[in-house]
């Protein structure tokens, strides 16, 4: 499958809204995030910025 890099699509899933969650659902979502942190699935702001620039075709910065 070929993707057009200029095409932007909204996620298929509806984002979770705090007000629509039960306490148990909220706790579960927080635990998922904490598990991501414990397992190293995190990104620095610099990583996110670099990825966004790369996807948008900005030239790489020379340091």
C-alpha positions in Angstrom: 0.0 0.0 0.0 1.3 3.4 -0.9 0.5 6.4 1.3 0.5 10.0 0.1 2.6 11.9 2.6 0.6 15.0 2.0 -2.7 13.3 2.9 -3.8 13.7 6.5 -6.5 11.6 8.1 -8.2 11.7 11.5 -7.7 8.7 13.7 -10.4 6.0 13.4 -10.8 5.8 17.2 -12.7 8.5 19.0 -10.4 10.1 21.5 -11.2 9.5 25.1 -12.8 12.4 27.0 -12.2 12.6 30.8 -15.9 13.4 31.5 -17.1 10.2 29.7 -14.9 7.8 31.7 -15.8 5.9 34.8 -13.3 6.0 37.6 -12.2 2.5 36.7 -11.8 3.4 33.0 -9.8 6.5 34.0 -7.5 4.5 36.3 -7.0 2.0 33.5 -5.9 4.7 31.0 -3.5 6.2 33.6 -2.0 2.8 34.2 -1.5 2.3 30.5 0.4 5.5 30.4 2.5 4.6 33.4 3.3 1.2 31.9 4.5 3.0 28.7 6.8 5.1 30.9 8.1 2.1 32.8 8.8 0.2 29.6 10.6 3.1 27.9 7.9 4.0 25.4 8.5 7.7 25.7 9.7 10.5 23.5 11.4 13.8 24.3 10.1 17.0 22.8 13.3 17.1 20.6 12.4 13.6 19.3 8.9 14.7 18.4 10.0 17.9 16.8 12.6 16.1 14.7 10.0 13.5 13.6 7.5 16.2 12.7 10.1 18.1 10.7 11.2 14.9 8.9 7.6 14.0 8.0 7.0 17.5 6.6 10.2 17.5 4.5 12.2 20.2 6.4 15.9 20.0 5.8 17.9 18.4 8.6 19.6 20.9 10.9 23.4 20.7 11.0 24.8 20.9 14.6 
